[in-house]
Amino acid sequence: MENPKSAPLAPLEVMQWPKHTIAAGYRHTVGLNPDGTVTAVGDNKHGQCEVSGWCDMAAVAAGNAHIGSSHTIGLKANGTVAAAGWNKYGQCDVSGWCDIMAVVAGWRRTVGLQSDGTVVAVGRNNEGQCNISGWRDIVAVAAGCAFTLGLKSDGTVVAAGDNQSGQCDTSGWRGIELPGNSFR
């Protein structure tokens, strides 16, 4: 887990974000029930559907894979995170995470947005997709195949990881819609 040791930042003033209540993995589907429990169906080869004991969840995410290895992530209402499934690259090593506001699961990694606008990531980092420790003022995160995106509070986007097809060329982006804002 990458987490800078600098002085803590104040929580960001952000609107209530919509929570992910369903997620699709490689061959499994995850759903968040109204009572905070989680349901999963489909391929359970690596235990990615073993979520029956999860409770007090606020959001779910599912890692996708090219060859059938997947994981499931649950964001608890108290800001901690649970994980189940394939963990070859440490993508399920989230037990120490706290103050998390949002989670996303990418190919062989998990990314968490902390309440202070910083980001943590665990898992495969061969292309630098987990090199996010310097990110600040982030209000939303996304995980692609081997790259990670962060939306900053000023509407700009930062990216880390594989840029083979130009998917990380976001440095000139401005005015990207912030979470919670309505469409025009």
Backbone as a printed PyTorch tensor [residue, N CA C, xyz], in Angstrom:
tensor([[[  0.8540,  -1.1730,   0.0000],
         [  0.0000,   0.0000,   0.0000],
         [  0.8910,   1.2240,   0.0000]],

        [[  0.6290,   2.1190,  -0.9240],
         [  1.3670,   3.3590,  -0.9520],
         [  0.5610,   4.4070,  -0.2030]],

        [[  1.2060,   5.0660,   0.7610],
         [  0.5190,   6.0740,   1.5290],
         [  1.5730,   7.0350,   2.0510]],

        [[  1.5570,   8.2920,   1.6070],
         [  2.5850,   9.2330,   2.0390],
         [  2.5320,   9.4700,   3.5420]],

        [[  3.6850,   9.7360,   4.1280],
         [  3.7920,   9.9420,   5.5780],
         [  3.7920,  11.4230,   5.9470]],

        [[  3.3560,  12.2960,   5.0340],
         [  3.3240,  13.7220,   5.3210],
         [  2.1810,  14.0510,   6.2770]],

        [[  2.0920,  15.3010,   6.6700],
         [  1.0400,  15.7430,   7.5800],
         [ -0.3260,  15.4580,   6.9780]],

        [[ -1.2960,  15.0500,   7.8090],
         [ -2.6270,  14.7150,   7.2780],
         [ -3.2970,  15.9340,   6.6600]],

        [[ -4.0150,  15.7050,   5.5940],
         [ -4.7600,  16.7590,   4.9310],
         [ -6.1760,  16.8000,   5.4860]],

        [[ -6.8070,  17.9460,   5.4140],
         [ -8.1820,  18.0830,   5.8790],
         [ -9.1150,  17.3640,   4.9060]],

        [[-10.2290,  16.8220,   5.4020],
         [-11.1900,  16.1820,   4.4990],
         [-11.6790,  17.1520,   3.4400]],

        [[-11.8530,  16.6510,   2.2290],
         [-12.3380,  17.4980,   1.1410],
         [-13.8060,  17.8350,   1.3510]],

        [[-14.1910,  19.0120,   0.9670],
         [-15.5870,  19.4160,   0.9850],
         [-16.1840,  18.9580,  -0.3380]],

        [[-16.8220,  17.7970,  -0.3330],
         [-17.4200,  17.2730,  -1.5570],
         [-18.8620,  16.9010,  -1.2980]],

        [[-19.6310,  16.8790,  -2.3600],
         [-21.0280,  16.4860,  -2.2700],
         [-21.1230,  14.9890,  -2.0020]],

        [[-22.2800,  14.5380,  -1.5680],
         [-22.4980,  13.1080,  -1.3700],
         [-22.3880,  12.4130,  -2.7200]],

        [[-21.4660,  11.4860,  -2.8260],
         [-21.2440,  10.7950,  -4.0860],
         [-22.1660,   9.6070,  -4.2180]],

        [[-22.6010,   9.3110,  -5.4400],
         [-23.3700,   8.0850,  -5.6220],
         [-22.4620,   6.8840,  -5.3790]],

        [[-22.9740,   5.8750,  -4.7460],
         [-22.1860,   4.6810,  -4.4330],
         [-22.4560,   3.6040,  -5.4680]],

        [[-21.4470,   2.8160,  -5.7530],
         [-21.5970,   1.7120,  -6.6960],
         [-22.3320,   0.5690,  -6.0060]],

        [[-23.5020,   0.2220,  -6.5170],
         [-24.3180,  -0.8150,  -5.9060],
         [-24.2660,  -2.1380,  -6.6760]],

        [[-23.7080,  -2.1100,  -7.8830],
         [-23.4760,  -3.3460,  -8.6400],
         [-22.0930,  -3.2780,  -9.2570]],

        [[-21.5230,  -4.4390,  -9.5140],
         [-20.2100,  -4.5000, -10.1540],
         [-20.1120,  -5.7630, -10.9860]],

        [[-19.3820,  -5.6870, -12.0830],
         [-19.1920,  -6.8300, -12.9690],
         [-17.7040,  -7.1590, -13.0550]],

        [[-17.3560,  -8.3700, -12.6830],
         [-15.9920,  -8.8500, -12.8160],
         [-15.8430,  -9.6340, -14.0950]],

        [[-14.7920, -10.4340, -14.1790],
         [-14.5390, -11.2160, -15.3900],
         [-15.6980, -12.1640, -15.6870]],

        [[-16.0530, -12.9680, -14.7060],
         [-17.1780, -13.8870, -14.8540],
         [-17.9960, -13.9550, -13.5710]],

        [[-18.0730, -12.8370, -12.8640],
         [-18.9170, -12.8040, -11.6770],
         [-19.5670, -11.4330, -11.5440]],

        [[-20.7030, -11.4230, -10.8500],
         [-21.4910, -10.2100, -10.6600],
         [-21.7150, -10.0150,  -9.1670]],

        [[-21.6110,  -8.7670,  -8.7300],
         [-21.7150,  -8.4410,  -7.3130],
         [-22.8050,  -7.3880,  -7.1290]],

        [[-23.6050,  -7.5420,  -6.0720],
         [-24.6580,  -6.5760,  -5.7870],
         [-24.6730,  -6.1920,  -4.3210]],

        [[-24.9370,  -4.9210,  -4.0620],
         [-25.0610,  -4.3960,  -2.7080],
         [-26.5410,  -4.3740,  -2.3410]],

        [[-26.9050,  -5.0900,  -1.2910],
         [-28.2890,  -5.1470,  -0.8340],
         [-28.6260,  -3.9190,   0.0160]],

        [[-29.9070,  -3.5470,   0.0910],
         [-30.3020,  -2.3640,   0.8710],
         [-29.8900,  -2.4230,   2.3440]],

        [[-29.7390,  -3.6300,   2.9010],
         [-29.3510,  -3.7550,   4.3090],
         [-27.8400,  -3.7320,   4.5290]],

        [[-27.0640,  -3.4770,   3.4650],
         [-25.6090,  -3.3920,   3.5910],
         [-24.8790,  -4.7030,   3.4160]],

        [[-25.6220,  -5.7840,   3.1580],
         [-24.9720,  -7.0540,   2.8550],
         [-24.6720,  -7.1040,   1.3580]],

        [[-23.8860,  -8.0970,   0.9500],
         [-23.4590,  -8.1980,  -0.4430],
         [-23.8070,  -9.5810,  -0.9790]],

        [[-24.2030,  -9.6220,  -2.2300],
         [-24.5220, -10.8590,  -2.9270],
         [-23.6120, -10.9660,  -4.1400]],

        [[-23.1490, -12.1840,  -4.4330],
         [-22.3230, -12.4000,  -5.6210],
         [-22.6860, -13.7260,  -6.2600]],

        [[-22.6600, -13.7460,  -7.5920],
         [-22.9400, -14.9620,  -8.3490],
         [-21.9300, -15.0860,  -9.4780]],

        [[-21.7870, -16.3140,  -9.9750],
         [-20.9060, -16.5430, -11.1090],
         [-19.7030, -17.3790, -10.7310]],

        [[-18.6480, -17.2430, -11.5070],
         [-17.4170, -18.0020, -11.3060],
         [-16.8210, -17.6630,  -9.9400]],

        [[-16.5670, -18.6900,  -9.1390],
         [-15.9960, -18.4910,  -7.8090],
         [-14.6700, -19.2470,  -7.6570]],

        [[-13.9790, -19.4430,  -8.7770],
         [-12.7380, -20.2230,  -8.8000],
         [-11.7140, -19.7410,  -7.7730]],

        [[-11.6530, -18.4520,  -7.5440],
         [-10.6680, -17.8840,  -6.6180],
         [-11.3050, -17.2890,  -5.3700]],

        [[-12.5780, -17.6020,  -5.1040],
         [-13.2530, -17.1100,  -3.9150],
         [-13.8120, -15.7120,  -4.0460]],

        [[-13.8910, -15.1900,  -5.2660],
         [-14.3720, -13.8270,  -5.4760],
         [-15.8590, -13.6520,  -5.1590]],

        [[-16.5910, -14.7520,  -5.0110],
         [-18.0160, -14.6600,  -4.6540],
         [-18.2560, -14.9590,  -3.1750]],

        [[-17.2120, -15.1270,  -2.4080],
         [-17.3500, -15.4500,  -0.9860],
         [-17.5080, -14.1730,  -0.1640]],

        [[-18.6940, -13.5920,  -0.2650],
         [-19.0080, -12.3150,   0.3790],
         [-20.2030, -12.4250,   1.3280]],

        [[-20.6430, -13.6500,   1.6020],
         [-21.8660, -13.8350,   2.3930],
         [-21.7600, -13.2620,   3.8030]],

        [[-20.5730, -13.1370,   4.3630],
         [-20.4060, -12.5780,   5.6960],
         [-20.2310, -11.0750,   5.7270]],

        [[-20.1970, -10.4440,   4.5840],
         [-19.9980,  -8.9980,   4.5260],
         [-21.2660,  -8.2750,   4.9670]],

        [[-21.1110,  -7.2400,   5.7970],
         [-22.2470,  -6.4330,   6.2280],
         [-21.7860,  -4.9940,   6.4100]],

        [[-22.7180,  -4.0980,   6.5380],
         [-22.4500,  -2.6650,   6.6940],
         [-21.6410,  -2.0960,   5.5390]],

        [[-21.8770,  -2.6060,   4.3340],
         [-21.1730,  -2.1270,   3.1470],
         [-21.8940,  -0.9320,   2.5470]],

        [[-21.1080,  -0.0470,   1.9140],
         [-21.6560,   1.1410,   1.2710],
         [-21.4680,   1.1230,  -0.2420]],

        [[-20.5350,   0.2980,  -0.7490],
         [-20.2640,   0.2120,  -2.1880],
         [-19.5170,  -1.0800,  -2.4830]],

        [[-19.5690,  -1.4980,  -3.7520],
         [-18.8450,  -2.6890,  -4.1810],
         [-18.0950,  -2.3990,  -5.4770]],

        [[-17.0510,  -3.1950,  -5.7240],
         [-16.2830,  -3.1210,  -6.9690],
         [-15.7990,  -4.5180,  -7.2950]],

        [[-15.5630,  -4.7770,  -8.5660],
         [-15.0890,  -6.0990,  -8.9860],
         [-13.9400,  -5.9380,  -9.9650]],

        [[-12.8580,  -6.6410,  -9.6960],
         [-11.7130,  -6.6140, -10.5970],
         [-11.9750,  -7.4670, -11.8130]],

        [[-11.4980,  -7.0090, -12.9340],
         [-11.6660,  -7.7390, -14.1700],
         [-10.3190,  -8.3040, -14.5770]],

        [[-10.3400,  -9.3810, -15.3060],
         [ -9.1020, -10.0400, -15.7000],
         [ -9.2350, -10.5800, -17.1110]],

        [[ -8.0890, -10.7840, -17.7290],
         [ -8.0840, -11.3380, -19.0810],
         [ -8.2050, -12.8510, -19.0800]],

        [[ -7.8090, -13.4910, -18.0060],
         [ -7.7490, -14.9490, -18.0120],
         [ -8.5310, -15.5830, -16.8750]],

        [[ -9.5010, -14.9080, -16.3170],
         [-10.3860, -15.5230, -15.3490],
         [-10.0160, -15.3710, -13.8910]],

        [[ -8.9960, -14.6340, -13.5650],
         [ -8.6240, -14.4050, -12.1730],
         [ -9.1850, -13.0610, -11.7470]],

        [[-10.0110, -13.0620, -10.7080],
         [-10.7120, -11.8390, -10.3540],
         [-10.8210, -11.6810,  -8.8470]],

        [[-11.2080, -10.4840,  -8.4260],
         [-11.4040, -10.2090,  -7.0150],
         [-12.5920,  -9.2670,  -6.8280]],

        [[-13.1010,  -9.2470,  -5.5810],
         [-14.2320,  -8.4050,  -5.2260],
         [-13.8340,  -7.5100,  -4.0680]],

        [[-14.2590,  -6.2610,  -4.1310],
         [-13.9470,  -5.2730,  -3.1020],
         [-15.2420,  -4.7190,  -2.5390]],

        [[-15.2710,  -4.5230,  -1.2250],
         [-16.4150,  -3.9050,  -0.5740],
         [-15.9670,  -2.7410,   0.2840]],

        [[-16.6050,  -1.6050,   0.1070],
         [-16.3440,  -0.4280,   0.9350],
         [-17.3550,  -0.4280,   2.0680]],

        [[-16.8590,  -0.4930,   3.2960],
         [-17.7400,  -0.4960,   4.4590],
         [-18.1760,   0.9280,   4.8010]],

        [[-19.3110,   1.0330,   5.4530],
         [-19.8530,   2.3400,   5.8310],
         [-18.9040,   3.1190,   6.7340]],

        [[-18.0390,   2.4230,   7.4820],
         [-17.0970,   3.1070,   8.3740],
         [-15.8020,   3.5100,   7.6860]],

        [[-15.7100,   3.3320,   6.3590],
         [-14.5280,   3.7570,   5.6130],
         [-13.4220,   2.7330,   5.5210]],

        [[-13.6520,   1.5180,   6.0140],
         [-12.6770,   0.4450,   5.8400],
         [-13.0900,  -0.3880,   4.6240]],

        [[-12.2150,  -1.3240,   4.2360],
         [-12.4280,  -2.0500,   2.9900],
         [-12.2560,  -3.5470,   3.2180]],

        [[-13.0750,  -4.3420,   2.5410],
         [-12.9780,  -5.8030,   2.5660],
         [-12.6620,  -6.2840,   1.1550]],

        [[-12.0340,  -7.4570,   1.0510],
         [-11.7000,  -8.0170,  -0.2560],
         [-11.8160,  -9.5280,  -0.2300]],

        [[-12.1350, -10.1040,  -1.3790],
         [-12.2040, -11.5560,  -1.5410],
         [-11.7460, -11.8980,  -2.9540]],

        [[-11.1330, -13.0530,  -3.1050],
         [-10.7790, -13.5180,  -4.4390],
         [ -9.2900, -13.6610,  -4.6590]],

        [[ -8.9150, -13.6620,  -5.9220],
         [ -7.5400, -13.8850,  -6.3520],
         [ -6.6360, -12.7680,  -5.8320]],

        [[ -5.5010, -13.1290,  -5.2390],
         [ -4.6450, -12.1360,  -4.5840],
         [ -3.1710, -12.3040,  -4.9480]],

        [[ -2.8770, -12.8250,  -6.1260],
         [ -1.4840, -13.0820,  -6.5100],
         [ -0.6070, -11.8340,  -6.4210]],

        [[ -1.1350, -10.6740,  -6.7320],
         [ -0.3530,  -9.4340,  -6.7360],
         [ -0.6280,  -8.5580,  -5.5180]],

        [[ -1.3400,  -9.0840,  -4.5310],
         [ -1.6500,  -8.3100,  -3.3360],
         [ -2.8260,  -7.3660,  -3.5050]],

        [[ -3.6310,  -7.5540,  -4.5470],
         [ -4.7600,  -6.6640,  -4.8040],
         [ -5.8610,  -6.7580,  -3.7550]],

        [[ -5.8060,  -7.7730,  -2.9120],
         [ -6.7910,  -7.8990,  -1.8280],
         [ -6.2160,  -7.4770,  -0.4750]],

        [[ -5.0160,  -6.9450,  -0.4440],
         [ -4.3690,  -6.5430,   0.8040],
         [ -4.8160,  -5.1430,   1.2180]],

        [[ -6.0740,  -5.0310,   1.6210],
         [ -6.6920,  -3.7460,   1.9550],
         [ -7.1190,  -3.6590,   3.4110]],

        [[ -6.7560,  -4.6500,   4.2190],
         [ -7.2590,  -4.7080,   5.5960],
         [ -6.8320,  -3.5090,   6.4450]],

        [[ -5.7510,  -2.8470,   6.1300],
         [ -5.3050,  -1.6930,   6.9010],
         [ -5.8460,  -0.3630,   6.4090]],

        [[ -6.6220,  -0.3680,   5.3660],
         [ -7.1450,   0.8840,   4.8190],
         [ -8.2510,   1.4380,   5.7180]],

        [[ -8.2660,   2.7720,   5.8720],
         [ -9.3260,   3.4410,   6.6300],
         [ -9.5680,   4.8150,   6.0190]],

        [[-10.6480,   5.4360,   6.3940],
         [-11.0420,   6.7460,   5.8630],
         [-11.1780,   6.7330,   4.3480]],

        [[-11.6480,   5.6180,   3.8000],
         [-11.8320,   5.4790,   2.3570],
         [-13.2390,   5.9550,   1.9850]],

        [[-13.3230,   6.7360,   0.9240],
         [-14.6020,   7.2790,   0.4440],
         [-15.1160,   6.5580,  -0.7980]],

        [[-14.2070,   5.9540,  -1.5770],
         [-14.5890,   5.2540,  -2.8030],
         [-13.5240,   4.2160,  -3.1220]],

        [[-13.9460,   3.1250,  -3.7460],
         [-13.0100,   2.0910,  -4.1840],
         [-13.3020,   1.7220,  -5.6350]],

        [[-12.2460,   1.3620,  -6.3460],
         [-12.3750,   0.7990,  -7.6820],
         [-11.4190,  -0.3750,  -7.7770]],

        [[-11.7850,  -1.3280,  -8.6060],
         [-10.9470,  -2.4990,  -8.8040],
         [-10.5620,  -2.5660, -10.2740]],

        [[ -9.2730,  -2.6080, -10.5130],
         [ -8.7850,  -2.7320, -11.8730],
         [ -8.2430,  -4.1240, -12.1060]],

        [[ -7.5500,  -4.2850, -13.1930],
         [ -6.9210,  -5.5550, -13.5120],
         [ -5.7710,  -5.7790, -12.5420]],

        [[ -5.9710,  -6.7070, -11.6140],
         [ -4.9580,  -7.1180, -10.6450],
         [ -4.5610,  -6.0170,  -9.6590]],

        [[ -5.4500,  -5.0650,  -9.3820],
         [ -5.1650,  -4.0450,  -8.3710],
         [ -6.4550,  -3.4560,  -7.8220]],

        [[ -6.3030,  -2.7910,  -6.6680],
         [ -7.4080,  -2.1060,  -6.0120],
         [ -6.9530,  -0.6960,  -5.6910]],

        [[ -7.8290,   0.2740,  -5.8910],
         [ -7.5270,   1.6780,  -5.6590],
         [ -8.5760,   2.2330,  -4.7050]],

        [[ -8.1250,   3.0020,  -3.7180],
         [ -9.0330,   3.6180,  -2.7670],
         [ -8.8240,   5.1170,  -2.6850]],

        [[ -9.9080,   5.8580,  -2.6590],
         [ -9.8800,   7.3130,  -2.4910],
         [-10.1210,   7.6270,  -1.0270]],

        [[ -9.1660,   8.2890,  -0.3920],
         [ -9.2810,   8.6330,   1.0210],
         [-10.0210,   9.9550,   1.1970]],

        [[-10.5830,  10.1420,   2.3780],
         [-11.3990,  11.3320,   2.6430],
         [-10.6100,  12.6320,   2.5540]],

        [[ -9.2840,  12.5610,   2.6470],
         [ -8.4740,  13.7790,   2.5360],
         [ -8.0580,  14.0880,   1.1030]],

        [[ -8.5930,  13.3290,   0.1340],
         [ -8.2840,  13.5810,  -1.2730],
         [ -7.0310,  12.9040,  -1.7780]],

        [[ -6.4130,  12.0620,  -0.9630],
         [ -5.2710,  11.2790,  -1.4230],
         [ -5.7610,   9.9060,  -1.8600]],

        [[ -4.8780,   9.1410,  -2.4820],
         [ -5.2660,   7.8590,  -3.0540],
         [ -4.2800,   6.7860,  -2.6140]],

        [[ -4.7850,   5.5840,  -2.3640],
         [ -3.9510,   4.4240,  -2.0520],
         [ -4.2210,   3.3510,  -3.1020]],

        [[ -3.2180,   2.5070,  -3.3380],
         [ -3.3780,   1.4340,  -4.3140],
         [ -2.5280,   0.2450,  -3.9100]],

        [[ -3.0400,  -0.9490,  -4.1790],
         [ -2.2970,  -2.1890,  -3.9680],
         [ -2.5080,  -3.0900,  -5.1760]],

        [[ -1.5360,  -3.9530,  -5.4100],
         [ -1.6520,  -4.9070,  -6.4960],
         [ -0.5630,  -4.7360,  -7.5270]],

        [[ -0.8180,  -5.2780,  -8.6940],
         [  0.1580,  -5.2550,  -9.7860],
         [  0.5270,  -3.8250, -10.1330]],

        [[  1.8470,  -3.5860, -10.2530],
         [  2.3430,  -2.2460, -10.5490],
         [  3.4060,  -2.2830, -11.6440]],

        [[  3.3940,  -3.2820, -12.4850],
         [  4.4170,  -3.4380, -13.5190],
         [  4.4870,  -2.2560, -14.4800]],

        [[  3.3720,  -1.6020, -14.7130],
         [  3.3310,  -0.4660, -15.6300],
         [  3.2390,   0.8660, -14.8880]],

        [[  3.3690,   0.8580, -13.5610],
         [  3.3090,   2.0830, -12.7660],
         [  1.8960,   2.5300, -12.4150]],

        [[  0.9130,   1.6470, -12.5800],
         [ -0.4820,   2.0090, -12.3300],
         [ -0.8020,   2.2420, -10.8580]],

        [[  0.0930,   1.8620,  -9.9640],
         [ -0.1140,   2.1220,  -8.5300],
         [  0.7620,   3.2770,  -8.0280]],

        [[  1.4340,   3.9750,  -8.9120],
         [  2.2960,   5.1000,  -8.5310],
         [  1.4590,   6.3660,  -8.3780]],

        [[  0.6760,   6.4050,  -7.3140],
         [ -0.2930,   7.4840,  -7.0960],
         [ -0.0670,   8.1890,  -5.7570]],

        [[  1.0430,   7.8920,  -5.0970],
         [  1.2510,   8.4090,  -3.7400],
         [  1.3320,   9.9310,  -3.6710]],

        [[  1.6450,  10.6020,  -4.7520],
         [  1.7240,  12.0610,  -4.7460],
         [  0.4420,  12.7580,  -5.1320]],

        [[ -0.5840,  12.0120,  -5.4280],
         [ -1.8480,  12.6280,  -5.8500],
         [ -2.5310,  13.3160,  -4.6680]],

        [[ -3.0470,  14.5240,  -4.9090],
         [ -3.7510,  15.3180,  -3.8930],
         [ -5.0130,  15.9190,  -4.5070]],

        [[ -5.9600,  16.2820,  -3.6640],
         [ -7.2050,  16.9380,  -4.0940],
         [ -7.9950,  16.1010,  -5.0920]],

        [[ -7.9650,  14.7910,  -4.9400],
         [ -8.6850,  13.8860,  -5.8200],
         [-10.1150,  13.7160,  -5.2960]],

        [[-11.1000,  13.7290,  -6.1980],
         [-12.5040,  13.5590,  -5.8110],
         [-13.1430,  12.3190,  -6.4300]],

        [[-12.4630,  11.6770,  -7.3870],
         [-12.9640,  10.4400,  -7.9920],
         [-11.7900,   9.6850,  -8.5920]],

        [[-11.9020,   8.3520,  -8.6160],
         [-10.8600,   7.5160,  -9.2010],
         [-11.4860,   6.5100, -10.1690]],

        [[-10.6760,   6.0540, -11.1180],
         [-11.0920,   5.0220, -12.0660],
         [ -9.8880,   4.1390, -12.3470]],

        [[-10.1530,   2.8740, -12.6420],
         [ -9.0820,   1.9250, -12.9140],
         [ -9.3200,   1.2490, -14.2570]],

        [[ -8.3640,   1.4100, -15.1650],
         [ -8.4170,   0.7170, -16.4430],
         [ -7.6030,  -0.5570, -16.3540]],

        [[ -7.2740,  -1.1190, -17.4930],
         [ -6.5500,  -2.3860, -17.5260],
         [ -5.2250,  -2.2750, -16.7760]],

        [[ -4.3590,  -1.3830, -17.1600],
         [ -3.0620,  -1.2220, -16.5120],
         [ -2.7530,   0.2540, -16.2700]],

        [[ -3.8030,   1.0410, -16.0320],
         [ -3.6190,   2.4590, -15.7210],
         [ -4.6930,   2.9050, -14.7430]],

        [[ -4.3980,   3.9970, -14.0230],
         [ -5.2950,   4.5370, -13.0080],
         [ -5.5040,   6.0190, -13.2810]],

        [[ -6.7310,   6.4890, -13.0920],
         [ -7.0710,   7.8910, -13.2940],
         [ -7.5870,   8.5020, -12.0020]],

        [[ -7.2970,   9.7820, -11.8210],
         [ -7.8280,  10.5270, -10.6960],
         [ -8.3790,  11.8570, -11.1670]],

        [[ -9.6000,  12.1690, -10.7570],
         [-10.2110,  13.4580, -11.0670],
         [ -9.9530,  14.3930,  -9.9010]],

        [[ -9.3090,  15.5220, -10.1840],
         [ -8.9950,  16.5000,  -9.1380],
         [-10.1750,  17.4510,  -8.9300]],

        [[-10.2030,  18.0860,  -7.7770],
         [-11.3150,  18.9850,  -7.4310],
         [-11.4130,  20.1900,  -8.3600]],

        [[-10.3460,  20.4970,  -9.1050],
         [-10.3900,  21.6160, -10.0540],
         [-10.8340,  21.1820, -11.4490]],

        [[-11.2460,  19.9060, -11.6080],
         [-11.7240,  19.4270, -12.8940],
         [-10.6430,  18.9210, -13.8270]],

        [[ -9.4010,  18.8370, -13.3570],
         [ -8.3250,  18.2610, -14.1660],
         [ -8.1950,  16.7750, -13.8300]],

        [[ -7.4690,  16.0490, -14.6780],
         [ -7.3310,  14.6100, -14.5130],
         [ -5.8540,  14.2390, -14.4940]],

        [[ -5.4880,  13.3780, -13.5440],
         [ -4.1360,  12.8300, -13.4730],
         [ -4.2080,  11.3520, -13.8310]],

        [[ -3.0980,  10.8200, -14.3390],
         [ -3.0690,   9.4240, -14.7640],
         [ -1.7240,   8.7990, -14.4290]],

        [[ -1.7470,   7.4890, -14.1970],
         [ -0.5260,   6.7340, -13.9390],
         [ -0.6630,   5.3650, -14.5890]],

        [[  0.4300,   4.8700, -15.1280],
         [  0.4230,   3.5200, -15.6620],
         [  0.6930,   3.4520, -17.1470]],

        [[  0.2500,   2.3640, -17.7450],
         [  0.4860,   2.0650, -19.1520],
         [ -0.1490,   3.1190, -20.0460]],

        [[  0.6520,   3.7070, -20.9230],
         [  0.1680,   4.7310, -21.8510],
         [  0.4180,   4.3100, -23.2940]],

        [[  0.4650,   3.0190, -23.5300],
         [  0.7880,   2.4810, -24.8440],
         [ -0.1340,   3.0030, -25.9480]],

        [[ -1.3840,   3.2320, -25.6300],
         [ -2.3440,   3.7290, -26.6240],
         [ -2.7350,   5.1760, -26.3810]],

        [[ -1.9980,   5.8820, -25.5250],
         [ -2.3040,   7.2760, -25.2280],
         [ -3.4050,   7.4660, -24.2000]],

        [[ -3.7870,   6.3940, -23.4980],
         [ -4.8930,   6.4730, -22.5470],
         [ -4.5900,   7.3180, -21.3130]],

        [[ -3.3470,   7.6640, -21.0960],
         [ -2.9790,   8.5110, -19.9490],
         [ -2.6830,   9.9500, -20.3640]],

        [[ -2.9290,  10.2910, -21.5980],
         [ -2.6510,  11.6430, -22.0870],
         [ -3.7710,  12.6020, -21.6920]],

        [[ -3.8960,  12.8450, -20.3890],
         [ -4.9780,  13.6730, -19.8540],
         [ -4.4840,  15.0110, -19.3030]],

        [[ -3.2040,  15.3090, -19.4720],
         [ -2.6360,  16.5050, -18.8360],
         [ -3.2810,  17.8060, -19.3040]],

        [[ -3.8530,  17.8410, -20.4780],
         [ -4.4990,  19.0490, -20.9680],
         [ -5.9870,  19.1180, -20.6880]],

        [[ -6.5270,  18.1180, -20.0300],
         [ -7.9660,  18.1060, -19.7550],
         [ -8.3180,  19.1310, -18.6830]],

        [[ -9.3800,  19.8820, -18.9170],
         [ -9.8660,  20.8780, -17.9700],
         [-11.3850,  20.8130, -17.9240]],

        [[-11.9710,  21.1440, -16.7910],
         [-13.4200,  21.2610, -16.6730],
         [-14.1780,  19.9430, -16.7190]],

        [[-13.5320,  18.8460, -16.3530],
         [-14.2270,  17.5660, -16.3210],
         [-15.2610,  17.6030, -15.1870]],

        [[-16.4410,  17.0770, -15.4540],
         [-17.5630,  17.1160, -14.5130],
         [-17.2000,  16.4470, -13.1900]],

        [[-17.4580,  17.1080, -12.0930],
         [-17.1730,  16.5790, -10.7650],
         [-18.3030,  15.6820, -10.2870]],

        [[-18.0070,  14.6820,  -9.4340],
         [-19.0510,  13.7990,  -8.9170],
         [-20.1360,  14.5900,  -8.1990]],

        [[-21.3650,  14.1850,  -8.3940],
         [-22.4940,  14.8400,  -7.7310],
         [-23.0630,  16.0080,  -8.5020]],

        [[-22.3380,  16.5190,  -9.4880],
         [-22.8790,  17.6030, -10.2950],
         [-23.8750,  17.0330, -11.2960]],

        [[-24.9540,  17.7400, -11.5270],
         [-25.9400,  17.2390, -12.4740],
         [-25.4780,  17.5240, -13.8960]],

        [[-26.0020,  16.7240, -14.8230],
         [-25.6890,  16.9550, -16.2260],
         [-26.3660,  18.2160, -16.6930]],

        [[-25.7450,  18.8860, -17.6290],
         [-26.2930,  20.1270, -18.1430],
         [-27.4420,  19.8800, -19.0780]]])
